[in-house]
Amino acid sequence: MATKPFQQAGSSSTITRPPSGGERATDSMFRGIAYACAGLIVLLVIAILWQLSKEALPAIAEYGLGFWYGTTWDVNKEIFGVLPEIWGTLYSSLLALLLGGIFGIAIAIFLTQDFIHHKLALVFRTIVELLAAIPSVVYGLWGIYVLIPIIRPIAEWLHETLAWFPLFSTDLSGPGLAPAALVLAIMILPTVAAISVDAFRRIPYKVKEAAYGMGTTKWEAILKVMLPTASSGILAALVLGFGRALGETMALAMLIGNANQISLSLFAPANTLASLLASSFPEAGAVEVQALMYAALVLLLITFIVNVLGLAVQQYTVRKFEGKK
Amino acid sequence: MSDVDLTATADEGLVRPNLQRQMFEGRAIKNNLLTVLTWIIAILAAIPLISVIYMLLMRGGTRLFGAGFVEVLTALPPAGFEMGGGIGPAIVGTLTMVAIATLISVPFGIMAAIYLAILGPTSKLATISRFLAKVLTGFPSILAGVFVYAVMVVNFGYSPWAGGIALSVLMLPTVVLAAEEAIAQVPQRMKDAAFGIGCTRTQVIWKVVLPTGLPGILTGVMLAIAGAAGESAPLLFTALFSNYYIESLSAANNPTASLSILIYNFSGMPFENQIELAWTASLVLVLIVLVFNILARLFGQPKV
């Protein structure tokens, strides 16, 4: 009876009031800080580019473009070239992408196309995510003490029986390209699988229904309808997985053998840009540091291009399915 | 002519289609083969994880879950042929540097995310920052080490700060993107209600958006911490390695141990004791990473 809601709201004890001067000042300050923090990301990228370029400048002036196709890395003679490292980086990443890509896409299909009960699929997803959570050095350790002993007899057999084939032309004497690429494939598998799963999830359910309605088998629907529809998302997954593989350092530094040579053989030791940095940087002298900075810049350029490409494809996919934003 | 027998064509020209599923029809065989293949691939993909976990428990677990676990967790690493020893300094070093990285990247990351999600989501700066943050997530971690080396180590020497800052460079984009997503999911109605009673944008953000988006933000932060704890490449030549505990947090020439570098250093040693410790350190590192992953999942679960 006594409650008069409207009168109360109209009285001076309302919670509604315009912001005071102090609050306005705090507001603009806070917004300023937020703006600065967003700018910080841009500044960080610029700082990284600037700093690496500055440090590499003497080496760039000295070795120029010859650095890209030089094949020797000799500290004593001060001759530096990174072609074997570029080759090793691309070759190991491509091998890893081939394997990790096939497995990643197959797993994405396995998880999204009703092969197993969705609760079991959740368990399996967790397993794949855990693969991504295991640190790179632990994979390196595992590679040294588990993977290499396992694949060594296989490599020996392949080398003995198929030595004429360029891929098997050398023996695996411990570390080499094959174990490195295998571990790399395991490491990029979660990336490829996760982005591919997203790509499959984006396909409206009625697309699959329509395919089934026309009497396709499950795999005809997957191969002829689902895969082509998800293709751009899968492409993004592959490119981003490739970018991951290019920059991976520790496991490769432990497994690839750090040999500056260009060889097609899967069992030959090789080197990558990232593992060159990891293994040479701590003990490098002033001149070598400049050359290493140049190598870092090369790695930055390659990964930057690949990542931007991957993101562009991914954004294209999102736009295609969700309409232009 | 006029009354065409519709069934006649089927009887004369075509065989009636059999709508029953045929087990040995070409396409059915292909279908089943591919299904089997997918199952094989899925099982194969789980083998490395199982193998890694098995090895960690078998080779690392004997020390960690045995009688001498206090020694393993606190003692200094052994030298050469020495027996025993532990990974104490490395555990402390990893935790210290991850803490430094978190303290740097979380405030900056969340503030940047606030700008990206609320203050100017479509502005030019936001578009560029968002894009660069995404590019940075695929940035080779060793380059963060090279960058911090050039900026800090050259001037001040190796230190936990250099290591922590290198890790924060890697954490920042993860925190920004996760926090932005969490903040953007706060319903517009809640913000409108707050604006309606005269809140400034700052008040809306502090009193409505951040508390509501907190679980999502924490998930992102925990995942970033898990990633940073496992990183080793950026620490190689920023924190270097040390056999002793951190004595001070001074930024001048103060090499610091970390679990991941300990694993890297010990993995190539010819001593059985060191290799065993590398496995133990791996187990501890994986457990730390796992704890933060589980925390991320717990925070991420919607309440009720």
Contacts between the chains, C-beta under 8 A, distances in Angstrom:
chain1	res1	chain2	res2	distance
A	15	B	197	5.8
A	16	B	196	7.7
A	16	B	197	4.6
A	16	B	198	5.6
A	17	B	197	8.0
A	17	B	198	5.4
A	18	B	198	5.2
A	19	B	198	6.0
A	19	B	199	7.3
A	19	B	200	4.7
A	19	B	203	7.6
A	23	B	200	5.2
A	23	B	202	7.5
A	23	B	203	6.9
A	24	B	200	6.5
A	26	B	200	7.3
A	26	B	202	5.7
A	27	B	200	3.9
A	27	B	201	5.8
A	27	B	202	4.3
A	27	B	203	7.6
A	30	B	201	7.7
A	30	B	202	4.2
A	30	B	205	7.5
A	31	B	115	8.0
A	31	B	119	5.7
A	31	B	201	6.5
A	31	B	202	7.2
A	33	B	111	5.9
A	34	B	111	4.9
A	34	B	112	7.2
A	34	B	114	4.9
A	34	B	115	4.0
A	34	B	119	5.5
A	35	B	115	5.7
A	35	B	119	7.1
A	35	B	120	7.5
A	35	B	125	7.2
A	36	B	111	7.9
A	37	B	108	5.1
A	37	B	109	7.8
A	37	B	111	3.7
A	37	B	112	4.0
A	37	B	114	8.0
A	37	B	115	6.4
A	38	B	111	7.8
A	38	B	112	4.6
A	38	B	115	3.9
A	38	B	116	6.0
A	38	B	120	7.7
A	38	B	125	5.6
A	38	B	126	6.3
A	38	B	129	4.7
A	39	B	125	6.2
A	39	B	129	7.3
A	40	B	108	5.9
A	40	B	112	6.4
A	41	B	112	6.0
A	41	B	129	4.5
A	41	B	132	5.4
A	41	B	133	5.4
A	41	B	136	7.4
A	41	B	172	7.1
A	41	B	173	7.3
A	41	B	176	6.7
A	42	B	125	7.3
A	42	B	128	5.8
A	42	B	129	5.8
A	42	B	132	6.0
A	44	B	136	7.7
A	44	B	169	6.9
A	44	B	172	7.2
A	45	B	132	4.9
A	45	B	135	7.5
A	45	B	136	6.9
A	47	B	147	7.6
A	47	B	151	7.7
A	48	B	143	7.1
A	48	B	147	4.9
A	48	B	169	7.9
A	51	B	147	5.8
A	51	B	150	4.9
A	51	B	151	5.9
A	52	B	143	7.5
A	52	B	146	6.7
A	52	B	147	6.7
A	52	B	150	6.9
A	54	B	150	7.8
A	55	B	150	4.9
A	102	B	41	7.6
A	103	B	41	5.8
A	103	B	44	7.4
A	103	B	45	5.4
A	106	B	37	7.7
A	106	B	38	5.5
A	106	B	41	4.3
A	106	B	42	7.1
A	107	B	41	6.9
A	107	B	42	5.9
A	107	B	45	5.7
A	109	B	38	6.4
A	110	B	38	5.1
A	110	B	39	7.6
A	110	B	41	7.3
A	110	B	42	4.7
A	115	B	35	7.2
A	115	B	38	6.4
A	115	B	39	7.4
A	115	B	42	7.9
A	124	B	42	6.9
A	124	B	46	7.6
A	127	B	46	5.5
A	127	B	49	5.9
A	128	B	45	7.2
A	129	B	293	7.9
A	130	B	49	6.0
A	130	B	293	7.7
A	131	B	45	7.9
A	131	B	48	7.0
A	131	B	49	5.3
A	133	B	226	6.3
A	133	B	230	7.4
A	133	B	289	5.5
A	133	B	290	6.9
A	133	B	293	5.4
A	134	B	49	7.5
A	134	B	52	6.0
A	134	B	230	7.4
A	134	B	286	6.2
A	134	B	289	7.4
A	135	B	229	7.8
A	135	B	230	3.0
A	135	B	231	7.3
A	135	B	232	6.9
A	135	B	260	6.1
A	135	B	282	7.9
A	135	B	285	5.8
A	135	B	286	7.1
A	135	B	289	6.4
A	136	B	230	7.0
A	136	B	231	7.7
A	136	B	232	6.4
A	136	B	233	7.3
A	136	B	260	8.0
A	137	B	230	7.7
A	137	B	232	4.8
A	137	B	260	4.8
A	137	B	263	4.5
A	137	B	264	5.3
A	137	B	267	7.6
A	137	B	282	7.3
A	137	B	285	7.8
A	138	B	52	6.8
A	138	B	56	7.5
A	138	B	230	7.7
A	138	B	263	6.9
A	138	B	282	4.5
A	138	B	285	6.6
A	138	B	286	6.2
A	139	B	52	7.4
A	140	B	263	7.7
A	140	B	264	7.2
A	140	B	267	6.5
A	141	B	263	5.9
A	141	B	267	5.0
A	141	B	278	5.9
A	141	B	279	6.9
A	141	B	282	5.7
A	142	B	48	7.9
A	142	B	51	7.2
A	142	B	52	5.1
A	142	B	55	6.1
A	144	B	267	5.9
A	145	B	55	7.3
A	145	B	59	7.9
A	145	B	275	7.5
A	146	B	51	6.1
A	146	B	55	5.9
A	186	B	48	4.9
A	189	B	45	6.4
A	217	B	27	5.5
A	217	B	28	6.6
A	217	B	30	7.7
A	217	B	31	4.1
A	218	B	31	6.0
A	218	B	35	7.3
A	219	B	30	6.6
A	219	B	31	4.5
A	219	B	34	4.6
A	219	B	35	7.1
A	220	B	27	6.6
A	220	B	31	7.3
A	240	B	138	6.3
A	243	B	138	4.6
A	244	B	138	6.4
A	246	B	140	7.0
A	247	B	138	7.2
A	247	B	139	6.9
A	247	B	140	2.6
A	247	B	141	6.9
A	247	B	142	7.1
A	247	B	143	7.4
A	248	B	140	7.5
A	249	B	140	6.8
A	249	B	141	6.5
A	249	B	142	4.4
A	249	B	232	7.8
A	249	B	233	3.9
A	250	B	232	4.8
A	250	B	233	5.5
A	250	B	260	7.3
A	250	B	264	6.3
A	253	B	264	7.7
A	254	B	264	6.9
A	254	B	267	6.1
A	254	B	268	7.5
A	274	B	140	5.7
A	274	B	142	5.1
A	274	B	233	7.2
A	277	B	142	5.3
A	277	B	146	6.5
A	278	B	142	6.0
A	278	B	233	6.0
A	278	B	236	5.7
A	281	B	145	7.9
A	281	B	146	7.3
A	281	B	149	7.4
A	281	B	236	6.8
A	281	B	237	4.9
A	282	B	236	6.3
A	282	B	237	5.1
A	282	B	240	7.1
A	292	B	146	7.7
A	293	B	146	7.0
A	293	B	150	7.1
A	296	B	142	7.8
A	296	B	143	5.8
A	296	B	146	4.6
A	299	B	140	6.0
A	299	B	142	7.9
A	299	B	143	6.7
A	300	B	140	7.6
A	300	B	143	5.7
A	303	B	138	6.7
A	303	B	139	6.9
A	303	B	140	5.5
A	304	B	135	6.7
A	306	B	138	8.0
A	307	B	134	8.0
A	307	B	135	5.3
A	307	B	138	4.1
A	307	B	139	7.7
A	308	B	135	6.4
A	310	B	138	7.4
A	311	B	131	7.2
A	311	B	134	5.5
A	311	B	135	6.8
